[in-house]
Amino acid sequence: MLTFRKMHSQGLKPNGTGISGVLPAVGDLEDFILGSQIHGDVINMGIESDKCVSAPSVKPYESHLTNWTST
């Protein structure tokens, strides 16, 4: 996560493989805001249909939706 944040702060964008490695960690952290930012990057880069990215993209939202629907 630190490397990803450092890259992002320097204006560097990872490819689909790099993002697919970060998304499970974001999901485990349950960091909805960071997950949303990464999802925005995915859309801006036009790689949302990349299978390496599309499946893990859902995980950061799962816990947020579960918490929201249980209240």
C-alpha atoms as an extended CHARMM CRD file, in Angstrom:
* protein
*
        71  EXT
         1         1  MET       CA              0.0000000000        0.0000000000        0.0000000000  PROA      1               0.0000000000
         2         2  LEU       CA              2.8300000000        2.4150000000        0.7770000000  PROA      2               0.0000000000
         3         3  THR       CA              4.3790000000        1.9020000000       -2.6430000000  PROA      3               0.0000000000
         4         4  PHE       CA              1.0160000000        2.3970000000       -4.3190000000  PROA      4               0.0000000000
         5         5  ARG       CA              0.3820000000        5.6320000000       -2.4090000000  PROA      5               0.0000000000
         6         6  LYS       CA              3.8880000000        6.8980000000       -3.1960000000  PROA      6               0.0000000000
         7         7  MET       CA              3.4100000000        6.1550000000       -6.8980000000  PROA      7               0.0000000000
         8         8  HSD       CA              0.0370000000        7.8970000000       -6.8550000000  PROA      8               0.0000000000
         9         9  SER       CA              1.4240000000       10.9780000000       -5.1050000000  PROA      9               0.0000000000
        10        10  GLN       CA              4.1030000000       11.2490000000       -7.7930000000  PROA      10              0.0000000000
        11        11  GLY       CA              1.5130000000       11.0570000000      -10.5580000000  PROA      11              0.0000000000
        12        12  LEU       CA              2.4170000000        7.5300000000      -11.6310000000  PROA      12              0.0000000000
        13        13  LYS       CA             -0.4540000000        5.1980000000      -12.5240000000  PROA      13              0.0000000000
        14        14  PRO       CA             -0.0910000000        1.4140000000      -12.1750000000  PROA      14              0.0000000000
        15        15  ASN       CA             -1.3660000000       -0.9410000000      -14.8440000000  PROA      15              0.0000000000
        16        16  GLY       CA             -4.2160000000       -3.4350000000      -14.3280000000  PROA      16              0.0000000000
        17        17  THR       CA             -1.9150000000       -6.0000000000      -12.7650000000  PROA      17              0.0000000000
        18        18  GLY       CA             -0.6340000000       -3.4870000000      -10.2210000000  PROA      18              0.0000000000
        19        19  ILE       CA             -4.1280000000       -2.3790000000       -9.3240000000  PROA      19              0.0000000000
        20        20  SER       CA             -5.3590000000       -5.9510000000       -9.0110000000  PROA      20              0.0000000000
        21        21  GLY       CA             -2.6450000000       -6.5170000000       -6.4120000000  PROA      21              0.0000000000
        22        22  VAL       CA             -3.7090000000       -3.4950000000       -4.3610000000  PROA      22              0.0000000000
        23        23  LEU       CA             -7.4890000000       -3.9610000000       -4.4150000000  PROA      23              0.0000000000
        24        24  PRO       CA             -7.6230000000       -7.0110000000       -2.1100000000  PROA      24              0.0000000000
        25        25  ALA       CA             -5.5430000000       -5.1140000000        0.4530000000  PROA      25              0.0000000000
        26        26  VAL       CA             -7.9040000000       -2.1420000000        0.2470000000  PROA      26              0.0000000000
        27        27  GLY       CA            -10.8380000000       -4.5160000000        0.7190000000  PROA      27              0.0000000000
        28        28  ASP       CA             -9.1950000000       -6.0850000000        3.7520000000  PROA      28              0.0000000000
        29        29  LEU       CA             -8.6180000000       -2.6210000000        5.2140000000  PROA      29              0.0000000000
        30        30  GLU       CA            -12.2650000000       -1.7760000000        4.5060000000  PROA      30              0.0000000000
        31        31  ASP       CA            -11.1090000000        1.6440000000        3.3080000000  PROA      31              0.0000000000
        32        32  PHE       CA            -14.0970000000        2.7510000000        1.2690000000  PROA      32              0.0000000000
        33        33  ILE       CA            -12.6100000000        6.1300000000        0.3510000000  PROA      33              0.0000000000
        34        34  LEU       CA             -9.3350000000        4.6810000000       -0.9400000000  PROA      34              0.0000000000
        35        35  GLY       CA            -11.2760000000        1.9710000000       -2.7630000000  PROA      35              0.0000000000
        36        36  SER       CA            -13.4180000000        4.6350000000       -4.4210000000  PROA      36              0.0000000000
        37        37  GLN       CA            -10.3240000000        6.5870000000       -5.4660000000  PROA      37              0.0000000000
        38        38  ILE       CA             -8.7350000000        3.5130000000       -7.0060000000  PROA      38              0.0000000000
        39        39  HSD       CA            -12.0030000000        2.6600000000       -8.7360000000  PROA      39              0.0000000000
        40        40  GLY       CA            -12.0020000000        6.1850000000      -10.2050000000  PROA      40              0.0000000000
        41        41  ASP       CA             -8.4530000000        5.6400000000      -11.4480000000  PROA      41              0.0000000000
        42        42  VAL       CA             -9.5320000000        2.3720000000      -13.0710000000  PROA      42              0.0000000000
        43        43  ILE       CA            -12.3650000000        4.1320000000      -14.9020000000  PROA      43              0.0000000000
        44        44  ASN       CA            -10.1500000000        7.0730000000      -15.9340000000  PROA      44              0.0000000000
        45        45  MET       CA             -7.5410000000        4.6700000000      -17.3240000000  PROA      45              0.0000000000
        46        46  GLY       CA            -10.2510000000        2.7580000000      -19.2150000000  PROA      46              0.0000000000
        47        47  ILE       CA             -9.3280000000       -0.6230000000      -17.7690000000  PROA      47              0.0000000000
        48        48  GLU       CA            -12.5650000000       -1.4050000000      -15.9160000000  PROA      48              0.0000000000
        49        49  SER       CA            -13.2720000000       -4.3140000000      -18.2810000000  PROA      49              0.0000000000
        50        50  ASP       CA             -9.8720000000       -5.8990000000      -17.5290000000  PROA      50              0.0000000000
        51        51  LYS       CA            -10.6870000000       -9.1560000000      -15.7360000000  PROA      51              0.0000000000
        52        52  CYS       CA             -7.7050000000       -8.7170000000      -13.4160000000  PROA      52              0.0000000000
        53        53  VAL       CA             -9.2870000000       -5.4790000000      -12.2050000000  PROA      53              0.0000000000
        54        54  SER       CA            -13.0450000000       -5.9660000000      -12.4460000000  PROA      54              0.0000000000
        55        55  ALA       CA            -13.4640000000       -8.8150000000       -9.9420000000  PROA      55              0.0000000000
        56        56  PRO       CA            -11.2800000000       -7.3700000000       -7.1550000000  PROA      56              0.0000000000
        57        57  SER       CA            -12.8770000000       -3.9350000000       -7.6810000000  PROA      57              0.0000000000
        58        58  VAL       CA            -16.0080000000       -5.1160000000       -5.9160000000  PROA      58              0.0000000000
        59        59  LYS       CA            -14.3620000000       -6.1530000000       -2.6430000000  PROA      59              0.0000000000
        60        60  PRO       CA            -13.8030000000       -2.6710000000       -1.1550000000  PROA      60              0.0000000000
        61        61  TYR       CA            -17.5250000000       -1.9910000000       -1.5790000000  PROA      61              0.0000000000
        62        62  GLU       CA            -18.7640000000       -5.2900000000       -0.1120000000  PROA      62              0.0000000000
        63        63  SER       CA            -18.2160000000       -4.4880000000        3.5470000000  PROA      63              0.0000000000
        64        64  HSD       CA            -19.4610000000       -0.9190000000        3.1140000000  PROA      64              0.0000000000
        65        65  LEU       CA            -22.6890000000       -2.1420000000        1.5070000000  PROA      65              0.0000000000
        66        66  THR       CA            -23.1010000000       -4.8710000000        4.0940000000  PROA      66              0.0000000000
        67        67  ASN       CA            -22.7370000000       -2.3280000000        6.9020000000  PROA      67              0.0000000000
        68        68  TRP       CA            -25.0940000000        0.0930000000        5.1770000000  PROA      68              0.0000000000
        69        69  THR       CA            -27.8330000000       -2.4600000000        4.5250000000  PROA      69              0.0000000000
        70        70  SER       CA            -27.6890000000       -3.8900000000        8.0510000000  PROA      70              0.0000000000
        71        71  THR       CA            -28.4830000000       -0.5440000000        9.6730000000  PROA      71              0.0000000000
